Amino acid sequence: MDNSLMENFFGIIKNEMFYGHEEEFETIDDLRLAIENYIKWYNQDRINVKRKGLSPLQYNNNPSWIYNV
């Protein structure tokens, strides 16, 4: 099985929330919480032009956006 999608996501998460911010995480638990919050934001709140300015959650919950109804 190809892991390219996960490898791409981990590259994004490292670039956007870790590199340059390493000293913000005093413990592993701080880092774990930051990763959990980032994943929640990425899956639910992130705005994207490809989704017509909607978050993933908004886009996936409204089929009319997908089919241009």
Phi and psi restraints in degrees (value plus and minus 20) as a CYANA .aco file:
   2 ASP   PHI    -105.9   -65.9
   2 ASP   PSI     110.4   150.4
   3 ASN   PHI    -121.1   -81.1
   3 ASN   PSI      -3.9    36.1
   4 SER   PHI     -82.2   -42.2
   4 SER   PSI     -55.2   -15.2
   5 LEU   PHI     -84.7   -44.7
   5 LEU   PSI     -64.4   -24.4
   6 MET   PHI     -88.7   -48.7
   6 MET   PSI     -60.0   -20.0
   7 GLU   PHI     -82.1   -42.1
   7 GLU   PSI     -59.4   -19.4
   8 ASN   PHI     -83.6   -43.6
   8 ASN   PSI     -65.9   -25.9
   9 PHE   PHI     -81.4   -41.4
   9 PHE   PSI     -64.7   -24.7
  10 PHE   PHI     -84.3   -44.3
  10 PHE   PSI     -53.7   -13.7
  11 GLY   PHI     -83.4   -43.4
  11 GLY   PSI     -62.7   -22.7
  12 ILE   PHI     -83.9   -43.9
  12 ILE   PSI     -67.8   -27.8
  13 ILE   PHI     -83.1   -43.1
  13 ILE   PSI     -60.2   -20.2
  14 LYS   PHI     -85.4   -45.4
  14 LYS   PSI     -62.4   -22.4
  15 ASN   PHI     -88.9   -48.9
  15 ASN   PSI     -58.1   -18.1
  16 GLU   PHI    -106.3   -66.3
  16 GLU   PSI     -51.0   -11.0
  17 MET   PHI    -148.3  -108.3
  17 MET   PSI     -23.1    16.9
  18 PHE   PHI    -137.1   -97.1
  18 PHE   PSI     -78.5   -38.5
  19 TYR   PHI     -78.6   -38.6
  19 TYR   PSI     107.2   147.2
  20 GLY   PHI      68.7   108.7
  20 GLY   PSI     -26.5    13.5
  21 HIS   PHI    -143.0  -103.0
  21 HIS   PSI      -8.6    31.4
  22 GLU   PHI     -74.5   -34.5
  22 GLU   PSI     -58.1   -18.1
  23 GLU   PHI     -92.7   -52.7
  23 GLU   PSI     -30.3     9.7
  24 GLU   PHI     -94.3   -54.3
  24 GLU   PSI     -39.0     1.0
  25 PHE   PHI    -122.4   -82.4
  25 PHE   PSI      81.2   121.2
  26 GLU   PHI     -98.4   -58.4
  26 GLU   PSI     -47.8    -7.8
  27 THR   PHI    -154.6  -114.6
  27 THR   PSI     146.6   186.6
  28 ILE   PHI     -81.7   -41.7
  28 ILE   PSI     -56.6   -16.6
  29 ASP   PHI     -83.9   -43.9
  29 ASP   PSI     -56.8   -16.8
  30 ASP   PHI     -82.0   -42.0
  30 ASP   PSI     -64.5   -24.5
  31 LEU   PHI     -84.8   -44.8
  31 LEU   PSI     -64.0   -24.0
  32 ARG   PHI     -79.9   -39.9
  32 ARG   PSI     -64.5   -24.5
  33 LEU   PHI     -84.3   -44.3
  33 LEU   PSI     -61.3   -21.3
  34 ALA   PHI     -83.2   -43.2
  34 ALA   PSI     -60.5   -20.5
  35 ILE   PHI     -85.8   -45.8
  35 ILE   PSI     -63.7   -23.7
  36 GLU   PHI     -80.8   -40.8
  36 GLU   PSI     -63.2   -23.2
  37 ASN   PHI     -85.8   -45.8
  37 ASN   PSI     -58.9   -18.9
  38 TYR   PHI     -84.5   -44.5
  38 TYR   PSI     -65.2   -25.2
  39 ILE   PHI     -82.4   -42.4
  39 ILE   PSI     -61.6   -21.6
  40 LYS   PHI     -80.7   -40.7
  40 LYS   PSI     -68.2   -28.2
  41 TRP   PHI     -79.5   -39.5
  41 TRP   PSI     -66.3   -26.3
  42 TYR   PHI     -80.7   -40.7
  42 TYR   PSI     -60.3   -20.3
  43 ASN   PHI    -104.9   -64.9
  43 ASN   PSI     -44.2    -4.2
  44 GLN   PHI    -136.5   -96.5
  44 GLN   PSI     -55.0   -15.0
  45 ASP   PHI    -134.9   -94.9
  45 ASP   PSI     -38.0     2.0
  46 ARG   PHI     -83.1   -43.1
  46 ARG   PSI     106.9   146.9
  47 ILE   PHI    -107.1   -67.1
  47 ILE   PSI     121.6   161.6
  48 ASN   PHI    -162.5  -122.5
  48 ASN   PSI     114.3   154.3
  49 VAL   PHI     -82.0   -42.0
  49 VAL   PSI     -56.3   -16.3
  50 LYS   PHI     -82.2   -42.2
  50 LYS   PSI     -44.2    -4.2
  51 ARG   PHI    -121.3   -81.3
  51 ARG   PSI       8.0    48.0
  52 LYS   PHI      39.5    79.5
  52 LYS   PSI      17.7    57.7
  53 GLY   PHI      56.9    96.9
  53 GLY   PSI      -6.9    33.1
  54 LEU   PHI    -120.4   -80.4
  54 LEU   PSI     136.6   176.6
  55 SER   PHI     -94.4   -54.4
  55 SER   PSI     141.9   181.9
  56 PRO   PHI     -76.6   -36.6
  56 PRO   PSI     -60.1   -20.1
  57 LEU   PHI     -84.2   -44.2
  57 LEU   PSI     -65.3   -25.3
  58 GLN   PHI     -82.7   -42.7
  58 GLN   PSI     -64.3   -24.3
  59 TYR   PHI     -84.6   -44.6
  59 TYR   PSI     -64.7   -24.7
  60 ASN   PHI     -92.6   -52.6
  60 ASN   PSI     -45.0    -5.0
  61 ASN   PHI    -109.0   -69.0
  61 ASN   PSI     -19.8    20.2
  62 ASN   PHI    -150.9  -110.9
  62 ASN   PSI      69.3   109.3
  63 PRO   PHI     -78.3   -38.3
  63 PRO   PSI     -44.0    -4.0
  64 SER   PHI     -83.7   -43.7
  64 SER   PSI     -49.8    -9.8
  65 TRP   PHI     -86.4   -46.4
  65 TRP   PSI     -56.7   -16.7
  66 ILE   PHI     -90.9   -50.9
  66 ILE   PSI     -61.9   -21.9
  67 TYR   PHI    -120.6   -80.6
  67 TYR   PSI     -15.7    24.3
  68 ASN   PHI      35.6    75.6
  68 ASN   PSI      20.2    60.2
